[in-house]
Amino acid sequence: MSRLLKVTDIKVDFPIGKAGFFGRQTAYVRAVDGVSFEIQRGETLGLVGESGSGKTTLGRAVLRALEPTSGQIVYEHNDTSVDIMGLDRNGLRAMWRHMQMIFQDPYSSLNPRMTVRDVIGEPLIANKMAKGSALNDRVVDMAQRCGLNVAHLSRFPHAFSGGQRQRIAIARALILHPEFVVCDGAVSALPGRQFALPQPGRDFHGQRLLRVVHSTSAKAAARFCRRRAGPACRPMPARVCRF
C-alpha cells in the first residue's frame, strides 16, 4: 500500500494580543502543536478527540484552508511528491481540485445568495471542467447520489433543513471527484446519521478520507488516531483501529 499523504510536525498558532505603540503581536495560542501522521492509499483515517482539541483546525491546515505556522505536508499526486507548504496560491488552487473538505457547519458554509444548483456546480465552473448541459447533468447526478430532491435544485439554502444543507455541502465537495477528502463531522447534522459516506474499502470515485469524528465507530474508519490538547496525535489501541 503506497502513501497518499504525509503530515509532519504541523503547528498552528493564533494571535491573541498586541502591545506597544505600533501594535506588534506579542501573544499567541497554539491550537495544533507538532502533529504528524500518514494516510495510505486505499484507507480512511479517523481523527478522534474531544471538543476544543484542534481536530477541525488540523483538518483545515492539512489543505491549507487555514495556514499552518510551520511543518510539512507532502501529497502524492500522479507519482509525484507535492510539497503543499511550498505551493503559491495558483498551485494551491490547482491541488484543491484533487483535495476537498466537507465542513461541519452547513449553515455558514453555503452561500445564501446562490441556488443549490449553483452551489453544487460552482467547483466545476471554477475549475472549467463542465458547462451547459454537461454541467447540469453532473449536478443532477451528484444531487441524486447524495439523497437530494432534484426538483428542489432551484431553491436557496434557507429553504432546506440542516440535514439537507449538509447533503448539499457533501455534494459540492464530491462533485469534482477528488482523490482526498477531509470530512469534518460530515454527517453530524443528518438525522440518525443517515448517509452513506465512502466507507473503508468503498467509495464513490476512489476518494480517500480523513474523517474528523467524536467516537471510534467501526464504520467511520479503518484506522484511528486520537487528538488531545498537546503535541501528539496518538494511534488508538483498539481491535479495529491499528497503525
C-alpha positions in Angstrom: 0.0 0.0 0.0 1.5 3.3 -1.1 1.4 6.6 0.9 -1.1 9.3 -0.2 -0.4 12.0 2.4 2.3 12.6 5.0 1.9 15.3 7.6 5.0 16.1 9.7 5.2 18.4 12.8 2.3 20.6 11.9 1.8 23.6 14.2 -0.9 26.3 14.0 -0.8 29.4 16.2 -3.4 32.1 16.6 -2.6 35.7 17.7 -4.4 36.8 20.8 -3.0 40.2 21.8 -1.0 43.2 20.7 1.2 45.6 22.6 3.3 48.7 22.1 2.9 51.9 20.1 2.9 50.1 16.8 0.6 47.3 17.9 3.1 44.5 17.5 1.9 40.9 18.0 3.1 39.7 21.4 0.9 36.7 22.3 -0.2 33.6 20.6 -2.2 30.5 21.4 -1.1 27.2 19.9 -4.1 25.3 18.6 -2.1 22.5 17.0 1.3 21.6 18.4 3.6 19.4 16.3 1.2 16.8 14.9 2.4 14.1 12.5 0.5 11.3 10.7 0.3 9.4 7.4 -2.6 8.3 5.2 -2.1 5.4 2.8 -3.9 4.9 -0.5 -7.0 2.8 0.0 -7.7 3.7 3.6 -9.8 6.0 5.7 -8.2 7.6 8.8 -10.4 8.7 11.7 -9.2 11.7 13.8 -10.9 11.4 17.2 -10.8 13.9 20.0 -12.8 16.0 22.5 -14.2 19.4 21.6 -11.5 22.1 21.5 -8.7 19.6 20.9 -7.9 21.1 17.5 -9.4 18.5 15.2 -11.0 21.0 12.8 -8.0 23.3 12.8 -5.8 20.3 11.9 -8.1 19.2 9.1 -8.2 22.7 7.6 -4.4 23.1 8.0 -3.8 19.9 6.0 -5.4 21.5 3.0 -4.0 25.0 3.8 -7.6 26.3 4.0 -6.0 27.6 7.2 -2.3 28.5 7.0 -0.1 26.4 9.3 2.6 28.2 11.3 5.1 25.5 10.4 5.5 21.9 9.4 5.5 19.8 6.3 2.6 18.4 4.2 3.5 16.1 1.3 0.8 14.8 -1.1 1.5 12.1 -3.6 -0.2 13.0 -6.9 0.5 11.4 -10.3 3.6 9.6 -8.9 5.0 13.0 -7.8 5.5 14.2 -4.3 3.9 17.7 -4.0 5.1 19.9 -1.1 1.8 21.6 -0.2 3.5 24.1 2.1 5.7 25.3 -0.8 2.9 26.0 -3.3 1.9 29.5 -4.3 -1.8 30.5 -4.5 -2.2 29.3 -8.0 -0.5 26.0 -7.3 -2.6 25.5 -4.3 -5.8 26.2 -6.2 -4.8 23.6 -8.7 -4.2 21.0 -6.0 -7.6 21.8 -4.4 -9.1 20.2 -7.5 -7.9 16.9 -6.0 -8.3 17.7 -2.3 -11.6 18.8 -0.9 -13.3 19.4 2.5 -16.8 18.8 3.8 -17.3 21.5 6.5 -19.2 20.6 9.7 -21.5 23.7 9.8 -24.0 23.5 6.9 -25.4 26.9 7.8 -22.3 29.1 7.3 -20.6 27.0 4.6 -23.2 27.7 1.9 -23.7 30.9 0.0 -27.3 32.1 0.8 -27.5 34.1 -2.5 -26.9 31.0 -4.7 -29.3 28.3 -5.6 -28.5 24.8 -4.7 -27.8 24.0 -8.4 -25.2 26.8 -8.4 -23.7 25.8 -5.1 -23.1 22.2 -6.2 -21.9 23.2 -9.7 -19.6 26.1 -8.7 -16.5 23.9 -8.3 -16.9 22.6 -11.8 -17.3 26.1 -13.2 -14.3 27.5 -11.2 -12.1 24.7 -12.5 -13.5 24.9 -16.1 -14.5 21.3 -16.0 -18.1 21.5 -17.3 -20.7 23.9 -18.7 -24.1 23.9 -20.2 -26.0 20.6 -20.3 -22.9 18.6 -19.2 -22.7 20.8 -16.0 -26.4 20.3 -15.3 -26.2 16.6 -15.8 -23.3 16.2 -13.3 -25.0 18.4 -10.7 -28.2 16.3 -11.0 -26.3 13.1 -10.8 -24.4 14.1 -7.7 -27.5 15.5 -6.0 -29.3 12.2 -6.5 -26.3 10.3 -5.1 -26.4 12.5 -2.0 -30.2 12.0 -1.5 -31.4 15.4 -2.6 -34.6 16.0 -4.5 -33.6 17.3 -7.9 -36.9 19.2 -8.2 -35.6 21.5 -5.5 -32.3 22.4 -7.0 -33.6 25.9 -7.9 -34.3 26.7 -4.3 -31.9 28.6 -2.0 -30.2 27.1 1.1 -32.5 28.8 3.6 -35.4 26.6 2.3 -33.7 23.4 3.4 -33.3 21.7 6.8 -29.9 21.3 8.5 -29.6 17.8 7.3 -30.5 18.7 3.7 -27.9 21.5 3.8 -25.3 19.1 4.9 -26.1 16.9 1.9 -25.7 19.9 -0.3 -22.2 20.5 1.2 -21.3 16.9 0.7 -22.4 17.0 -3.0 -20.4 20.2 -3.5 -17.2 18.6 -2.2 -17.6 15.3 -4.2 -18.7 16.9 -7.5 -15.0 17.2 -8.6 -14.4 13.5 -7.8 -11.4 14.4 -5.6 -8.7 11.9 -4.6 -8.7 13.0 -0.9 -11.5 14.5 1.3 -11.3 15.9 4.8 -14.7 15.2 6.4 -15.2 17.5 9.4 -18.1 15.8 11.2 -19.6 15.4 7.7 -22.8 13.5 8.8 -23.3 15.1 12.2 -26.2 17.3 11.0 -28.1 14.4 9.4 -31.0 12.8 11.3 -29.8 9.4 12.6 -26.6 9.8 10.6 -28.5 8.6 7.5 -25.9 9.0 4.8 -23.5 6.6 3.1 -20.2 8.4 3.0 -17.5 6.3 1.4 -16.6 3.6 3.9 -13.3 1.8 4.3 -12.9 -0.2 1.1 -15.9 1.5 -0.6 -16.2 4.9 -2.2 -17.9 6.9 -5.0 -14.9 7.6 -7.2 -11.8 6.4 -5.3 -11.8 9.1 -2.6 -9.6 8.6 0.5 -10.8 10.3 3.7 -9.6 12.0 6.8 -12.7 11.8 9.0 -13.0 14.1 12.0 -15.2 12.2 14.4 -16.1 12.1 18.1 -16.2 8.4 18.6 -14.3 5.3 17.4 -17.2 3.8 15.5 -16.1 0.8 13.5 -17.9 2.1 10.5 -16.2 5.5 10.5 -12.7 4.4 9.5 -10.4 1.5 9.3 -7.7 3.3 11.4 -8.0 6.0 14.1 -5.7 8.4 15.9 -6.7 10.4 19.0 -6.2 14.1 19.1 -5.7 15.6 22.5 -4.6 19.1 23.5 -0.8 19.0 23.2 1.8 17.8 20.6 0.7 14.3 19.9 -1.7 12.6 17.6 -1.8 9.1 19.1 -2.8 5.8 17.4 -5.8 4.1 19.1 -5.1 0.7 20.7 -8.3 -0.8 19.6 -9.1 -4.1 17.8 -10.3 -2.4 14.6 -8.1 0.7 14.8 -4.5 0.0 14.3 -1.4 1.5 12.7 
